[in-house]
Amino acid sequence: MALLRTVDRTLDGPWEMIVSGPGACAEPGDLDTLTGFIPAPVPGTAAGALRAAGRWSDREPRPLHGSDIWYRTQLEGQGREILRFEGLATLCEVWLDGRLLLASRSMFLAHEVAVDLDGTHSLALAFRSLAQDLARPHKRGRWRPQLATPGSLRHARTTLLGFMPGWCPSVDAVGPYRPITRRGEGGRPTDIDLRASVEDGTGILAVRLSFPDAGGPVTLHCDGRALGLTETAPGRFEGRLALPGIALWWPHTHGEPRLHAVAVEAGAATFDLGRVGFRTITQARPFAEGLSLAVNGVPVFCRGACWTPPDLVGLPGDRAAYAPLLALAAEAGMTMLRVGGTMLYEAQPFHDLCDEFGILVWQDLMLANFDYPVDDPAFRTALDSEIAHLLDRLQTSPSLCVVGGGSEVEQQAAMLGFPESVWRATAVEAMLREGVAARRPDLVVVPNSPSGGDLPFSTNAGVTHYYGVGAYGRPFEDARRAEVRFASECLAFANVPEPVALREAGLTDPREPAWGLGVPRDRGADWDFEGVRDHYVGTLYGIDPETLRRDDPERYLTLGRAAVAEVMEATFAEWRRTGSITAGGLVWLIHDVAPGAGWGVLDVAGRPKSAWYALKRAFRPVQAVLSDEGLNGLHVHLLNETAHGLDVALTLTFTSAIGKVAAKAERTLSLKPRAAVSLSSAALLGRFFDATVAYRFGPAAHALAHLRLDRADGVPLAEAFHFPAGRDATPREIGLSAALDQDGDGFVLRVAAERHALGVHVVLDGVGRPSDNWFHLAPGGDRHLALTGTGGRPSGMVRAVNGSEVVRF
């Protein structure tokens, strides 16, 4: 049942911690023989405490799973209280005054224990060696994945983070990483079941709760309306409040993510039950034809990224840790984040913020790649409790929309050649569907990610992990040819951070051996994701990346940043065009877990990389894209996902690199709410023009097609570019200029170019960032970039991939 959080007090110590040999202390009394305790924040991890004490190295993380780790504090109070442990990683004993209260074997379950207090008491937590437990004899699975070791992890309910060599640092998650709270018994409602739904446009808020101490009528309040609850049994109250005309919750790109406060009143006391959002989530087509979601009856192209924890060492779960990353996700136009099965369940503030920002959440069970022992009653019981705990905790979260049975379990078995009778995860799917039906029937269940086709990783059914464009080096056209229906993972590259991040990490030279430590690779593969990025550098710019890396490492990194941005925009332009069958794409990953050129579109400090800027352009709710339709010409696609109509002006210009106009079309039109419009270049121009250089009747008349979409009042909305002869990155004079102006309390950088400018990028000398980066300029074009977070008058430089100028400002 959903639990009140506002009346619980955090048991934040002070706590102290010590690392000991496995089994060195059988009980808390043995700790008196040890020295070397250090302060330990709770919630927190042992690694985080060691880092705070100056005993931690990010380059050489200290192994912790081979040790026992003890936490202890003093607990004062009188009378009976409930201690709640939100998350204990992973094999934990809880002791009070030398008496064992609790033994937990899962970091994914919360526990409550009633205690009788009388003064000052000693509370101790013993985190036993996970390595010793994994080394015990275990029944082997039918397959052993390359992703993580050891194979006995299939029996453990712990995160795979730290166990995945090749891309994730070996940081061991140990400790009370989620809050420990205390509360008194009685005096407040408990066993709260609160459900928000929409029926025929009317919001319905149904509640059941226990309140033996109510002492009279109990009233439910929401949206300025009230309902007296019925006492259906002694101390048990129920009610169903109808809310006609209630403002619905929307993804932030499609409307306002409206939340409504809920409270119950009993006598003179009012109890906060949190906030709810009213929305519907439905599948727009059968899952076998590809996952496609509609929110409040409106189809939503789900775009975003796969989530990673804000800090792998401390595993923080507070608003301050989540908010900057989620704010950047929203700014980039992301409508969905997927918490995959290789990660861990994020804390309540993550979901609260997603509710507030209007970002949909796809939540996997923490199952990935392994042949899990679902035939073991103990494992099934633990997993069933895990599902129930997850759904109860997120019972009122409107952003939660999809729950999945884990990551690449079916794919792993299928790729090893097992038949469907083996790779199909029917047991987990059945458990998940049963739990969702009982607790969150409004959610969509995905059996596994990927799943749904003849093979679980088929691209043209269900959901897929699409790496055709990307890891498999396929051309851009494969994004259409593969008939991707929904990519719950895609577009993984070794994304190069901006220069400031590389300087901080001491990774400025890609030729040095240390550089490779930050480059992700799939374990067992003879290639890495830097090679994937380099493939597209060569394809896009016609150069040999290895030679460039050796002779000009700075330009090698520049072209690497530019190439990733190009691939991101081109792929999502294909998937979002009118007529596309693709309903979503989630980039792998949102945030680096270590310094270097990792998978994240944000670096380890949460700063945007070139890929983030590209996604911000690709994910615009009001968007203009171009698609090369060969002999059918160039097609313009205009998208308006918002709830409001727009009067717009469209300009499509075909020019040479120096700006000589070969053809031009202008048109004004009205975009209806939630509408898309597709127009061919022939229709816009009113005559034949070889817009895609497909007919080749003599030399091409243009080198660049530029689409610009403006609001009727002249405010720019979106741009798109098409390069029929490819991207010429040869440096030359392009007339690049930059001027810095003050705009109120902030600064705006005006960037312009006389010729076509490819991959224009701004590098600030200090802190801060531009509102856009790694973008193109049409000949004679300009951009006005807001500079944020600079702390004063900024300085820096502007360059273009194809420009020889270095412009200081």
TORRODO-677346 format. One record per residue (C-alpha): x, y, z. Coordinates in steps of 0.2 Angstrom, whole numbers, padded with zeros to 4 digits, always signed. Layout:
REM residues N
XYZ ...
//
This chain:
REM residues 809
+0000+0000+0000 +0006+0018-0003 +0014+0025+0013 +0014+0042+0020 +0031+0049+0020 +0029+0066+0027 +0027+0060+0045 +0042+0049+0046 +0058+0055+0053 +0074+0050+0046 +0086+0041+0057 +0102+0050+0051 +0113+0046+0066 +0127+0051+0067 +0132+0034+0060 +0149+0027+0060 +0156+0013+0049 +0170+0000+0048 +0176-0013+0036 +0181-0029+0043 +0186-0047+0037 +0171-0058+0033 +0165-0066+0048 +0177-0056+0060 +0162-0050+0070 +0148-0062+0073 +0138-0049+0083 +0139-0031+0087 +0147-0034+0104 +0163-0040+0094 +0165-0023+0086 +0173-0017+0102 +0188-0026+0097 +0190-0016+0081 +0197+0001+0078 +0196+0013+0063 +0178+0018+0063 +0174+0032+0051 +0159+0044+0049 +0146+0037+0037 +0131+0046+0030 +0115+0037+0030 +0107+0035+0017 +0123+0031+0009 +0135+0018+0004 +0152+0011+0011 +0161+0017-0005 +0153+0035-0002 +0159+0035+0016 +0176+0030+0011 +0177+0043-0002 +0171+0056+0011 +0185+0050+0022 +0198+0052+0009 +0201+0033+0008 +0194+0030-0010 +0201+0031-0027 +0190+0032-0043 +0204+0025-0054 +0206+0010-0042 +0190+0007-0033 +0192-0003-0017 +0183-0020-0017 +0170-0021-0004 +0160-0037-0007 +0174-0048+0000 +0172-0039+0017 +0159-0037+0031 +0154-0019+0033 +0146-0013+0050 +0136+0003+0053 +0131+0008+0070 +0122+0022+0079 +0113+0027+0095 +0094+0027+0095 +0084+0036+0108 +0065+0035+0112 +0051+0030+0122 +0037+0018+0118 +0034+0007+0102 +0040+0014+0086 +0041+0007+0068 +0059+0007+0060 +0058+0007+0041 +0073+0002+0030 +0070+0008+0012 +0085-0001+0005 +0099-0012+0012 +0113-0018+0000 +0113-0032+0000 +0115-0046+0014 +0111-0037+0029 +0107-0040+0047 +0099-0027+0058 +0103-0028+0077 +0096-0018+0092 +0105-0020+0108 +0114-0035+0102 +0097-0044+0097 +0095-0049+0079 +0079-0040+0072 +0080-0043+0054 +0090-0052+0041 +0088-0046+0023 +0094-0054+0007 +0088-0041-0006 +0093-0023-0009 +0077-0021-0018 +0065-0023-0003 +0060-0012+0010 +0057-0019+0028 +0048-0013+0043 +0051-0018+0061 +0042-0014+0077 +0053-0010+0092 +0050-0005+0110 +0061+0009+0115 +0065+0014+0133 +0079+0027+0133 +0095+0025+0123 +0098+0010+0112 +0112+0003+0101 +0107+0000+0083 +0119-0009+0071 +0119-0015+0053 +0130-0029+0047 +0132-0030+0028 +0139-0048+0026 +0151-0052+0012 +0142-0054-0004 +0157-0062-0012 +0157-0076+0000 +0139-0079-0003 +0141-0080-0022 +0156-0092-0020 +0145-0105-0011 +0139-0119-0022 +0124-0114-0033 +0114-0122-0046 +0120-0117-0063 +0109-0109-0076 +0107-0115-0093 +0118-0102-0100 +0131-0090-0094 +0130-0072-0101 +0145-0062-0105 +0138-0046-0098 +0142-0050-0079 +0151-0062-0068 +0150-0072-0058 +0136-0084-0064 +0130-0086-0046 +0123-0068-0048 +0107-0076-0055 +0103-0080-0037 +0106-0063-0029 +0094-0049-0028 +0107-0035-0030 +0112-0023-0044 +0123-0028-0058 +0132-0012-0057 +0150-0015-0052 +0149-0033-0060 +0149-0028-0078 +0167-0026-0084 +0170-0017-0100 +0159-0002-0097 +0155+0000-0079 +0168+0003-0065 +0170-0010-0052 +0161+0000-0038 +0153-0012-0025 +0136-0006-0019 +0136-0010-0001 +0127-0001+0013 +0110+0007+0018 +0109+0016+0002 +0091+0022+0005 +0083+0031+0020 +0081+0023+0037 +0065+0031+0045 +0056+0030+0062 +0038+0033+0067 +0027+0031+0081 +0012+0018+0081 -0006+0024+0078 -0013+0042+0076 -0013+0041+0057 -0020+0032+0043 -0011+0016+0037 -0013+0003+0024 -0017+0016+0011 -0023+0011-0006 -0025+0026-0017 -0029+0025-0036 -0031+0039-0049 -0040+0034-0065 -0050+0043-0079 -0067+0036-0085 -0075+0045-0099 -0066+0061-0096 -0070+0061-0077 -0056+0059-0065 -0059+0045-0052 -0050+0045-0035 -0053+0029-0026 -0046+0026-0008 -0046+0013+0005 -0037+0015+0021 -0036+0009+0039 -0038+0022+0053 -0044+0014+0070 -0039+0031+0079 -0050+0042+0068 -0063+0045+0081 -0076+0051+0069 -0079+0055+0051 -0065+0054+0038 -0066+0065+0023 -0055+0064+0007 -0050+0080-0001 -0044+0083-0019 -0045+0098-0031 -0055+0108-0019 -0068+0094-0018 -0072+0082-0004 -0080+0065-0001 -0085+0058+0016 -0077+0040+0017 -0088+0025+0022 -0083+0015+0036 -0084-0003+0029 -0077-0012+0044 -0071-0006+0061 -0057+0006+0057 -0058+0003+0038 -0063+0017+0027 -0067+0018+0008 -0073+0030-0005 -0073+0034-0023 -0072+0053-0027 -0078+0058-0045 -0069+0074-0052 -0078+0079-0068 -0067+0091-0078 -0051+0087-0068 -0035+0094-0077 -0026+0079-0084 -0007+0075-0083 +0002+0076-0099 +0020+0073-0105 +0028+0090-0105 +0029+0091-0124 +0011+0088-0126 +0003+0098-0112 +0005+0102-0093 +0009+0088-0081 -0004+0093-0069 -0003+0085-0051 -0016+0087-0038 -0014+0086-0019 -0023+0073-0009 -0027+0073+0009 -0039+0065+0022 -0046+0074+0036 -0051+0066+0053 -0058+0078+0066 -0046+0092+0068 -0031+0083+0060 -0027+0083+0041 -0015+0070+0034 -0006+0073+0017 -0007+0058+0005 +0004+0066-0008 -0001+0071-0026 -0009+0061-0040 -0010+0064-0058 -0025+0059-0069 -0021+0051-0086 -0024+0036-0097 -0010+0025-0105 -0015+0014-0119 -0007+0004-0133 -0011+0011-0150 -0008-0005-0159 -0006-0024-0153 +0011-0027-0145 +0016-0039-0158 +0015-0025-0171 +0026-0014-0161 +0024-0005-0144 +0015+0011-0147 +0009+0022-0133 -0006+0034-0132 -0008+0046-0117 -0025+0052-0114 -0029+0045-0131 -0016+0055-0140 -0002+0045-0148 +0015+0050-0141 +0032+0047-0150 +0042+0041-0135 +0060+0048-0136 +0073+0049-0122 +0086+0039-0115 +0090+0024-0103 +0094+0030-0086 +0110+0028-0075 +0112+0033-0057 +0118+0050-0053 +0133+0044-0044 +0139+0026-0045 +0149+0028-0029 +0137+0036-0017 +0120+0030-0025 +0111+0046-0019 +0092+0046-0020 +0088+0064-0015 +0080+0077-0026 +0096+0087-0026 +0105+0072-0035 +0091+0069-0048 +0085+0086-0052 +0099+0093-0063 +0099+0077-0074 +0080+0077-0075 +0080+0095-0079 +0092+0092-0094 +0081+0078-0099 +0066+0089-0100 +0075+0103-0108 +0081+0091-0122 +0063+0086-0125 +0064+0069-0118 +0047+0061-0115 +0053+0045-0108 +0067+0037-0097 +0069+0019-0095 +0077+0012-0079 +0084-0004-0086 +0087-0021-0078 +0105-0019-0076 +0103-0004-0064 +0093-0002-0048 +0076+0004-0043 +0078+0023-0040 +0072+0032-0025 +0055+0040-0023 +0061+0058-0027 +0066+0052-0045 +0048+0047-0048 +0041+0063-0040 +0052+0073-0051 +0047+0064-0067 +0029+0067-0061 +0033+0085-0060 +0043+0087-0076 +0031+0077-0086 +0043+0063-0091 +0036+0045-0094 +0045+0031-0085 +0048+0014-0091 +0053+0003-0076 +0061-0014-0079 +0062-0027-0065 +0080-0029-0060 +0083-0044-0071 +0096-0045-0085 +0104-0058-0096 +0105-0072-0083 +0094-0088-0083 +0086-0084-0067 +0080-0098-0055 +0061-0094-0056 +0058-0113-0052 +0065-0110-0035 +0051-0106-0023 +0062-0094-0012 +0067-0084-0028 +0050-0083-0034 +0044-0077-0017 +0057-0064-0016 +0053-0058-0034 +0035-0057-0031 +0038-0047-0015 +0049-0035-0026 +0036-0033-0039 +0022-0029-0025 +0034-0017-0016 +0038-0008-0032 +0020-0006-0038 +0014-0001-0021 +0027+0012-0019 +0023+0020-0035 +0005+0018-0034 +0001+0036-0037 +0014+0040-0049 +0007+0046-0066 +0024+0046-0075 +0025+0027-0073 +0018+0020-0089 +0028+0004-0093 +0034-0010-0082 +0046-0023-0090 +0051-0040-0086 +0070-0036-0087 +0083-0033-0100 +0090-0045-0113 +0086-0061-0104 +0076-0068-0119 +0089-0060-0131 +0104-0068-0122 +0096-0086-0123 +0090-0084-0141 +0107-0078-0147 +0115-0093-0139 +0104-0104-0150 +0091-0109-0138 +0073-0113-0144 +0058-0102-0139 +0053-0114-0126 +0069-0110-0117 +0071-0091-0120 +0053-0085-0118 +0052-0078-0100 +0034-0084-0097 +0036-0086-0078 +0042-0068-0075 +0029-0061-0087 +0015-0070-0078 +0021-0064-0061 +0022-0046-0068 +0005-0046-0076 -0003-0053-0060 +0005-0040-0050 +0000-0026-0062 -0018-0032-0063 -0019-0031-0044 -0010-0015-0040 -0008-0004-0056 -0020-0010-0070 -0017+0007-0079 +0001+0001-0084 +0008-0007-0100 +0017-0023-0097 +0032-0027-0108 +0038-0046-0106 +0056-0042-0108 +0067-0029-0117 +0069-0033-0131 +0054-0045-0135 +0039-0048-0146 +0045-0055-0163 +0050-0072-0171 +0066-0069-0161 +0066-0057-0146 +0078-0045-0154 +0068-0044-0171 +0067-0025-0175 +0050-0026-0184 +0040-0031-0169 +0037-0028-0150 +0052-0018-0144 +0070-0020-0150 +0087-0015-0145 +0092-0007-0161 +0110-0005-0165 +0109-0006-0184 +0114+0012-0186 +0127+0012-0172 +0136-0004-0166 +0133-0014-0182 +0140+0000-0193 +0124+0000-0204 +0121+0016-0216 +0107+0028-0211 +0095+0020-0222 +0094+0005-0211 +0084+0015-0198 +0070+0013-0211 +0074-0003-0219 +0074-0012-0202 +0056-0007-0199 +0060-0002-0181 +0044-0001-0171 +0050+0004-0154 +0069+0005-0149 +0070+0003-0130 +0089+0005-0133 +0098+0012-0147 +0112+0023-0154 +0126+0019-0142 +0143+0028-0145 +0158+0032-0136 +0152+0050-0135 +0167+0062-0132 +0164+0075-0118 +0168+0093-0120 +0186+0099-0118 +0183+0105-0100 +0178+0087-0095 +0193+0079-0103 +0205+0091-0094 +0197+0087-0077 +0199+0069-0080 +0217+0070-0087 +0211+0063-0104 +0216+0076-0117 +0226+0065-0128 +0216+0050-0137 +0233+0042-0141 +0237+0039-0123 +0234+0022-0115 +0223+0030-0101 +0211+0036-0114 +0205+0018-0118 +0200+0015-0100 +0185+0027-0102 +0179+0019-0118 +0165+0006-0116 +0165-0011-0125 +0154-0027-0124 +0164-0040-0115 +0171-0053-0126 +0169-0042-0142 +0185-0038-0152 +0179-0020-0155 +0173-0006-0144 +0161+0009-0146 +0175+0021-0151 +0177+0011-0166 +0159+0012-0169 +0160+0031-0168 +0175+0031-0179 +0166+0022-0192 +0154+0036-0194 +0167+0049-0194 +0175+0040-0209 +0158+0038-0218 +0152+0056-0215 +0168+0065-0218 +0178+0054-0230 +0193+0053-0219 +0203+0040-0211 +0200+0042-0192 +0215+0032-0187 +0227+0043-0197 +0218+0058-0190 +0220+0052-0172 +0238+0050-0175 +0242+0066-0184 +0229+0078-0177 +0221+0072-0161 +0211+0088-0157 +0203+0087-0174 +0200+0069-0172 +0190+0072-0156 +0181+0087-0164 +0175+0076-0179 +0170+0063-0167 +0159+0075-0157 +0151+0081-0174 +0148+0064-0181 +0138+0058-0166 +0127+0073-0167 +0124+0070-0185 +0119+0052-0183 +0108+0056-0168 +0098+0069-0178 +0097+0059-0194 +0091+0043-0186 +0077+0052-0176 +0072+0063-0191 +0069+0046-0200 +0059+0039-0186 +0048+0055-0183 +0044+0058-0201 +0026+0057-0206 +0022+0039-0211 +0035+0032-0200 +0030+0016-0191 +0042+0019-0177 +0034+0024-0160 +0049+0027-0149 +0068+0027-0147 +0078+0028-0131 +0096+0031-0132 +0109+0021-0122 +0113+0030-0110 +0109+0047-0102 +0124+0049-0091 +0142+0043-0090 +0146+0032-0075 +0164+0036-0076 +0176+0049-0084 +0180+0048-0102 +0171+0045-0119 +0157+0034-0112 +0139+0030-0118 +0131+0045-0109 +0124+0060-0119 +0129+0069-0102 +0147+0067-0095 +0150+0060-0078 +0148+0078-0070 +0131+0079-0079 +0136+0092-0092 +0129+0090-0110 +0140+0082-0124 +0137+0085-0143 +0124+0071-0143 +0113+0080-0130 +0112+0095-0141 +0108+0085-0156 +0094+0076-0146 +0088+0093-0140 +0085+0098-0159 +0079+0081-0164 +0066+0080-0150 +0058+0097-0152 +0039+0095-0150 +0037+0107-0164 +0048+0100-0177 +0053+0101-0195 +0063+0087-0204 +0068+0082-0221 +0068+0065-0229 +0077+0059-0245 +0064+0050-0255 +0075+0047-0270 +0066+0049-0286 +0051+0056-0277 +0061+0071-0271 +0064+0078-0254 +0050+0078-0242 +0046+0091-0229 +0038+0084-0213 +0031+0097-0200 +0026+0091-0183 +0015+0099-0169 +0014+0089-0154 +0007+0103-0143 -0011+0106-0139 -0012+0123-0148 -0013+0127-0166 +0001+0137-0174 +0003+0148-0189 +0020+0145-0197 +0031+0151-0211 +0040+0137-0221 +0056+0141-0231 +0065+0128-0241 +0081+0134-0250 +0093+0124-0261 +0110+0133-0262 +0128+0130-0266 +0140+0130-0252 +0144+0149-0254 +0125+0153-0254 +0120+0154-0272 +0102+0150-0273 +0097+0136-0285 +0079+0135-0280 +0068+0142-0266 +0050+0139-0259 +0041+0149-0246 +0024+0145-0239 +0013+0150-0224 +0001+0137-0216 -0008+0133-0200 -0002+0117-0190 -0017+0110-0181 -0014+0104-0163 -0007+0086-0162 -0005+0086-0181 +0008+0082-0194 +0010+0088-0212 +0020+0081-0226 +0024+0091-0242 +0036+0086-0256 +0049+0097-0264 +0039+0096-0280 +0023+0102-0272 +0032+0116-0263 +0042+0122-0279 +0028+0119-0291 +0040+0112-0304 +0053+0099-0306 +0069+0101-0297 +0082+0087-0294 +0081+0090-0275 +0089+0073-0270 +0101+0073-0285 +0093+0056-0290 +0091+0059-0308 +0109+0066-0311 +0105+0076-0327 +0122+0085-0327 +0131+0092-0312 +0121+0095-0296 +0113+0112-0295 +0115+0113-0276 +0126+0106-0261 +0114+0110-0247 +0095+0110-0244 +0090+0120-0229 +0072+0120-0221 +0067+0133-0209 +0051+0134-0199 +0046+0150-0191 +0032+0156-0181 +0021+0168-0190 +0029+0182-0179 +0046+0177-0185 +0052+0167-0170 +0062+0152-0176 +0055+0135-0172 +0065+0122-0181 +0078+0119-0195 +0084+0104-0205 +0097+0101-0218 +0100+0089-0232 +0117+0086-0240 +0114+0077-0257 +0133+0075-0260 +0138+0072-0242 +0146+0083-0229 +0162+0092-0234 +0172+0095-0218 +0188+0102-0227 +0192+0118-0217 +0191+0134-0227 +0186+0152-0224 +0167+0153-0221 +0165+0170-0214 +0161+0164-0197 +0158+0178-0184 +0152+0179-0166 +0146+0194-0155 +0142+0194-0137 +0127+0204-0131 +0120+0207-0113 +0102+0202-0112 +0095+0208-0095 +0105+0198-0082 +0111+0185-0095 +0121+0185-0111 +0117+0180-0129 +0130+0175-0142 +0126+0179-0160 +0134+0167-0172 +0134+0170-0190 +0142+0163-0206 +0143+0169-0224 +0145+0152-0231 +0138+0136-0225 +0145+0131-0208 +0145+0113-0203 +0145+0108-0185 +0147+0125-0177 +0152+0123-0159 +0155+0135-0144 +0169+0132-0131 +0168+0143-0116 +0183+0147-0106 +0175+0145-0089 +0158+0137-0083 +0142+0138-0092 +0135+0132-0108 +0126+0138-0124 +0108+0134-0127 +0113+0125-0143 +0129+0118-0149 +0136+0107-0163 +0123+0114-0176 +0124+0119-0194 +0121+0137-0202 +0115+0140-0219 +0124+0152-0230 +0121+0170-0222 +0112+0162-0208 +0114+0166-0189 +0109+0159-0172 +0106+0168-0156 +0112+0157-0141 +0108+0160-0123 +0123+0157-0112 +0118+0150-0095 +0128+0147-0079 +0142+0158-0084 +0143+0167-0067 +0148+0183-0076 +0153+0190-0093 +0158+0174-0102 +0173+0172-0115 +0177+0158-0127 +0178+0153-0145 +0167+0148-0159 +0173+0136-0173 +0165+0126-0187 +0170+0109-0193 +0172+0115-0210 +0179+0132-0205 +0197+0138-0204 +0193+0152-0192 +0194+0152-0173 +0183+0167-0168 +0186+0173-0150 +0173+0183-0140 
//
